[in-house]
Amino acid sequence: MQNNPAKAAPAHKAANAATAGVDIEVKNVSKFFRRTRADEPQAALLNVSLSIRAGTFACLVGPSGCGKSTLLNLIGGFLQADRGEITAGGRVIQVPGADRGMIFQEPTLFPWLSVRDNVLFGPRAQHACTAPVEREADELLRIVGLSGFSRHYPHQLSGGMKQRLAIARALVNKPGVLLMDEPFGALDAITRSHMQGFLLDIWASHRTTVVFVTHDVEEAVLLADTVVVMSPRPGRISAVVPIEIARPRSPDAVDSEEQVTARRAVRAVLTGSSTHV
């Protein structure tokens, strides 16, 4: 049932105009949690500042529990910072919004809706489901290789197909920011490689600002313009490592000298053997 998304995506090169990404500014942000009211608050993030330029692809890496997903949820508006502020396109983020699409490790699809109706859910909820939007949805389904499955339901799709559907559903709202929380972590190695190639093609077409959480340094270096390395809890920014590898990139080139060198630089920060900041 699995289509090859790496073959489906490039057809979008002549499709609709690219979505304009927006700048993200994280300004001295801290976030605290407590298990019960009687507990002392514990810092998940402490004094985090970060700038992500519009239209770029940033990956967040770091040890488990360092606050990567917390930071992503703050940018998404699902959590509120206890200190500092976060802006997207100059606007302070306070709540979730259609300008920021969120994709999780497990696709949050509506099982009672067809593939096409899942894509159109956002526009319909906003009372913005016009004929041009429906055509855009159909075009996105073609781009992600699911046009032949528009009447199917999520339970009839493979894992990779579900993630492609989740990406199409986010993109139909033309978000300025796409937030992705380990979206390929549950996929097998071959499907994951296909999805990485698919995402690179989609991003090249739309130039949406992407913030992507991963534990996989190889994946981060393949995808990103910058890799943001976070410290153990409480999460801080240890380094922002630029990935100066020419695009387009392909998962087939992960063993190139450039990618190996970049991975070493990121791992050096993760292991504390580098002073790169």
Buried (B, 14 or more C-beta within 10 A) or exposed (E): EBBBBBEBBBBBEEBBEBBBBBBBBBBEBBBBEEEEEEEEEEBBBBBBEBEBEBBBBBBBBBBEEBBBBBBBBBBBBBBEBBBBBBBBBEEEBEEEBBBBBBBBBBBEBEEEBBBBBBBBBBBEEEEEBEEEBBEBBBBBBBBBBBBEBBEBBBEEBBBBBBBBBBBBBBBBBBBBBBBBBBBBBBBEEEBBBBBBBBBBBBBBBBBBBBBBBBBBBBBBBBBBBBBBBBBBBBBBBBBBBEBEBEEEBBBEEBEEEBBEEBBEBBBBBBEEEBEBE
